[in-house]
Amino acid sequence: MGNLLCVHVHAANIHDTKGGVYTFEKALYRYPTIIGGRADQGYRGTFKNTFEIFHNIKIDISPRIKNDFEVQPVRWIVERTFSWFNNSRRLSKDYEIRAFYQECVCVISNLMTLLRRF
């Protein structure tokens, strides 16, 4: 469905694969029944190895996007979630000073999206 389980905002000098490890470990702490995850080609190294070796969680890597248009069954869920963030004015620019405030605005934006569905 594209609902948020966890948000982790980090500095721009941390690579996404390492930042993704922080986020997924935070989600595992909150939801210990997670048995798998999905990621794109950028996360096939450190991220995938960390969770398959140390946590025994299967990480499914989605294939690289080709030049031809092709519907990919799961990848659109993540892209759609990020596009929902674009509807929030406060997430359009970096207005927040601290990362914690940015995480809160992401959660509020997702809650507003969920409330609009009902």
Contacts in CASP RR format, 6 or more apart in sequence:
PFRMAT RR
TARGET T0000
AUTHOR 0000-0000-0000
METHOD contacts of the structure
MODEL  1
MGNLLCVHVHAANIHDTKGGVYTFEKALYRYPTIIGGRADQGYRGTFKNT
FEIFHNIKIDISPRIKNDFEVQPVRWIVERTFSWFNNSRRLSKDYEIRAF
YQECVCVISNLMTLLRRF
1 77 0 8 1.000
2 77 0 8 1.000
2 78 0 8 1.000
2 80 0 8 1.000
2 81 0 8 1.000
3 81 0 8 1.000
3 110 0 8 1.000
3 114 0 8 1.000
4 81 0 8 1.000
4 106 0 8 1.000
4 107 0 8 1.000
4 110 0 8 1.000
5 27 0 8 1.000
5 30 0 8 1.000
5 31 0 8 1.000
6 23 0 8 1.000
6 24 0 8 1.000
6 26 0 8 1.000
6 27 0 8 1.000
6 30 0 8 1.000
7 23 0 8 1.000
7 103 0 8 1.000
7 106 0 8 1.000
7 107 0 8 1.000
8 19 0 8 1.000
8 20 0 8 1.000
8 22 0 8 1.000
8 23 0 8 1.000
8 26 0 8 1.000
8 103 0 8 1.000
9 99 0 8 1.000
9 100 0 8 1.000
9 102 0 8 1.000
9 103 0 8 1.000
9 106 0 8 1.000
10 19 0 8 1.000
10 22 0 8 1.000
10 99 0 8 1.000
11 99 0 8 1.000
16 42 0 8 1.000
16 43 0 8 1.000
17 42 0 8 1.000
17 43 0 8 1.000
17 45 0 8 1.000
17 46 0 8 1.000
17 47 0 8 1.000
18 46 0 8 1.000
20 43 0 8 1.000
20 47 0 8 1.000
21 46 0 8 1.000
21 47 0 8 1.000
21 50 0 8 1.000
21 51 0 8 1.000
24 37 0 8 1.000
24 47 0 8 1.000
24 51 0 8 1.000
27 34 0 8 1.000
28 34 0 8 1.000
28 55 0 8 1.000
28 57 0 8 1.000
34 57 0 8 1.000
35 57 0 8 1.000
35 58 0 8 1.000
36 57 0 8 1.000
36 58 0 8 1.000
36 59 0 8 1.000
36 60 0 8 1.000
37 51 0 8 1.000
37 57 0 8 1.000
37 58 0 8 1.000
37 59 0 8 1.000
37 60 0 8 1.000
38 59 0 8 1.000
38 60 0 8 1.000
38 61 0 8 1.000
38 62 0 8 1.000
38 74 0 8 1.000
38 78 0 8 1.000
39 47 0 8 1.000
39 48 0 8 1.000
39 59 0 8 1.000
39 60 0 8 1.000
39 61 0 8 1.000
39 62 0 8 1.000
40 61 0 8 1.000
40 62 0 8 1.000
40 75 0 8 1.000
40 78 0 8 1.000
41 61 0 8 1.000
41 62 0 8 1.000
41 63 0 8 1.000
41 64 0 8 1.000
43 59 0 8 1.000
43 61 0 8 1.000
44 61 0 8 1.000
47 59 0 8 1.000
48 59 0 8 1.000
48 61 0 8 1.000
51 57 0 8 1.000
51 59 0 8 1.000
52 58 0 8 1.000
52 59 0 8 1.000
62 72 0 8 1.000
62 74 0 8 1.000
62 75 0 8 1.000
63 72 0 8 1.000
65 72 0 8 1.000
65 75 0 8 1.000
81 110 0 8 1.000
84 109 0 8 1.000
84 110 0 8 1.000
84 113 0 8 1.000
85 91 0 8 1.000
85 106 0 8 1.000
85 109 0 8 1.000
85 110 0 8 1.000
86 92 0 8 1.000
87 109 0 8 1.000
87 113 0 8 1.000
88 105 0 8 1.000
88 108 0 8 1.000
88 109 0 8 1.000
88 112 0 8 1.000
90 96 0 8 1.000
90 105 0 8 1.000
90 109 0 8 1.000
91 105 0 8 1.000
91 106 0 8 1.000
91 109 0 8 1.000
94 102 0 8 1.000
96 102 0 8 1.000
96 105 0 8 1.000
END
